[in-house]
């Protein structure tokens, strides 16, 4: 008889890893704010106009979220 403990254990492990990742990100944030933009980000500056489109950042965030969803579905479903 399965009482759901393996599913809860997986959820707790995933939540713990997510908290560790967020903690490491926040810990290193002051060092990362020295970056003005990632390669692939588009910046157009004119006299009184600045356009910024974070294409490289968007791609990295999309890849990370895709990986998280893939891992979530693989180990939780």
C-alpha positions as CSV (number, residue, x, y, z in Angstrom):
1,X,0.0,0.0,0.0
2,X,1.5,3.3,-1.1
3,X,0.8,6.2,1.3
4,X,2.3,8.9,-0.8
5,X,5.5,9.4,1.0
6,X,7.8,9.1,-2.0
7,X,5.9,11.9,-3.7
8,X,6.2,14.1,-0.6
9,X,9.9,13.2,-0.4
10,X,10.5,14.2,-4.0
11,X,8.6,17.5,-3.5
12,X,10.6,18.3,-0.4
13,X,13.9,17.5,-2.2
14,X,12.9,19.7,-5.1
15,X,11.8,22.5,-2.9
16,X,15.1,22.3,-0.9
17,X,17.1,22.4,-4.1
18,X,15.1,25.4,-5.3
19,X,15.7,27.2,-2.1
20,X,19.4,26.5,-2.2
21,X,19.5,27.8,-5.8
22,X,17.7,31.0,-4.8
23,X,19.9,31.4,-1.8
24,X,23.1,31.1,-3.9
25,X,21.6,33.6,-6.4
26,X,20.8,36.1,-3.7
27,X,24.2,35.6,-2.1
28,X,26.1,36.3,-5.3
29,X,23.7,39.1,-6.5
30,X,25.9,42.0,-5.4
31,X,28.8,40.6,-7.6
32,X,26.4,40.0,-10.5
33,X,25.0,43.5,-10.6
34,X,28.3,44.8,-12.0
35,X,27.2,43.2,-15.3
36,X,25.5,45.8,-17.5
37,X,24.0,43.2,-19.9
38,X,24.6,39.7,-21.1
39,X,25.9,39.0,-24.6
40,X,22.9,39.0,-26.9
41,X,21.1,41.8,-25.1
42,X,20.2,44.6,-27.5
43,X,20.8,48.2,-26.4
44,X,20.1,51.2,-28.7
45,X,21.1,54.6,-27.4
46,X,20.2,57.9,-29.1
47,X,20.3,61.5,-27.9
48,X,17.2,61.3,-25.6
49,X,16.1,57.8,-26.2
50,X,17.4,54.4,-24.9
51,X,15.9,51.1,-26.0
52,X,16.9,47.9,-24.1
53,X,15.8,44.4,-25.1
54,X,17.2,41.6,-22.9
55,X,17.3,38.9,-25.6
56,X,20.2,37.0,-24.1
57,X,18.8,37.2,-20.6
58,X,15.4,36.0,-21.9
59,X,16.9,33.0,-23.6
60,X,18.8,32.0,-20.4
61,X,15.7,32.4,-18.2
62,X,13.7,30.4,-20.8
63,X,16.2,27.6,-20.8
64,X,16.4,27.4,-17.0
65,X,12.6,27.3,-16.7
66,X,12.3,24.7,-19.4
67,X,14.8,22.5,-17.5
68,X,13.0,23.0,-14.2
69,X,9.6,22.0,-15.8
70,X,11.3,19.0,-17.6
71,X,12.8,17.8,-14.3
72,X,9.6,18.4,-12.4
73,X,7.5,16.3,-15.0
74,X,10.1,13.6,-15.2
75,X,10.5,13.0,-11.4
76,X,7.0,13.9,-10.3
77,X,4.8,12.3,-13.0
